[in-house]
Amino acid sequence: VCGSREVLRKGKVTRMFRTLPIGKKKVWIEMAIVRIKCLSCGMIHQIKLAFAHERRHYTKAFERYVLELLLS
């Protein structure tokens, strides 16, 4: 949160992400996300993911897919 690189691993949390379908089959990704504690400010948070926005249960690819379906 504060930008410090002084962090400790503080457990993990399991998250589910909806991703692109295979045919008509829904696909979900279950992933253990590491939680870290900043030694400078004391905040505990999940690491940022490249493939999904924070506080979203779907991937960026799924988001683009849905938007393309809405526009066509």
C-alpha positions in Angstrom: 0.0 0.0 0.0 2.8 2.5 0.9 5.2 1.2 -1.7 7.7 -0.3 0.7 9.5 -3.5 -0.4 10.0 -4.6 3.2 7.2 -7.2 3.5 6.6 -10.5 5.1 4.4 -13.4 3.9 1.3 -13.5 6.0 -0.6 -16.6 4.9 -2.8 -17.1 1.8 -6.4 -17.0 0.7 -8.1 -19.1 -1.9 -9.9 -17.1 -4.7 -12.1 -18.2 -7.6 -11.9 -16.5 -11.0 -14.3 -16.9 -13.9 -12.4 -17.0 -17.2 -13.1 -17.6 -20.9 -15.5 -20.5 -21.6 -14.5 -23.6 -23.4 -17.4 -24.1 -25.9 -20.5 -23.6 -23.8 -18.8 -24.8 -20.6 -18.1 -22.3 -17.8 -14.5 -22.3 -16.6 -13.3 -21.2 -13.2 -9.8 -20.9 -11.9 -9.1 -21.6 -8.2 -5.9 -20.1 -7.0 -4.2 -19.6 -3.6 -3.2 -15.9 -3.4 -0.4 -14.8 -1.0 -1.2 -12.2 1.6 1.7 -9.9 2.7 2.3 -7.6 5.6 4.2 -4.4 5.1 6.8 -3.8 7.8 6.8 -0.1 7.3 3.0 0.7 7.6 1.7 -2.6 9.1 -1.0 -3.1 6.4 -1.9 -6.7 5.3 -3.1 -7.2 1.8 -3.2 -9.6 -1.1 -0.5 -9.4 -3.8 -1.7 -7.8 -7.1 -2.5 -10.1 -10.0 -1.7 -9.3 -13.6 -4.7 -11.2 -15.0 -7.5 -9.8 -12.8 -8.5 -6.6 -11.2 -8.6 -6.3 -7.4 -11.9 -7.2 -5.8 -13.2 -8.9 -9.0 -14.2 -12.5 -9.4 -13.4 -12.6 -13.2 -10.3 -12.3 -15.3 -9.5 -9.4 -17.6 -9.8 -11.8 -20.6 -13.4 -12.7 -19.5 -14.2 -9.0 -19.1 -13.1 -8.3 -22.7 -15.0 -11.3 -24.0 -18.3 -10.1 -22.4 -17.8 -6.6 -23.7 -17.3 -8.0 -27.3 -20.5 -10.0 -26.9 -22.4 -6.9 -25.9 -21.0 -4.8 -28.8 -21.8 -7.4 -31.5 
